[in-house]
Amino acid sequence: MATRTKLTPFARLLLFLIFLVPLAYGGALYIQGKDPIAEVKGMMNGKTSSSSSKSSSTYDPQQEIEKLKKENRELKQKIKELEGSLKEESSSSTRQKWGN
């Protein structure tokens, strides 16, 4: 009688992962609306996916500083307007005095 070769649990895990990981990756790409086969072929040719090239914008701290300065000026102006309207409202309104 011939003896049957048994797989160890680690070998079973490796075989399972060899099939599961590509299927999961393809499923994720399909859900995102991309072609999984074209993506894999692109990776084999050394090309990167199109989504990574879109997000290659650089952070410009000077632009952020200018944006925050503008927002600060606008908020200060709004505070002055609201304080002015509050003073006008309090000076023009007559309070009712109690106890007279």
Disulfide bonds with the S-S distance in Angstrom:
none
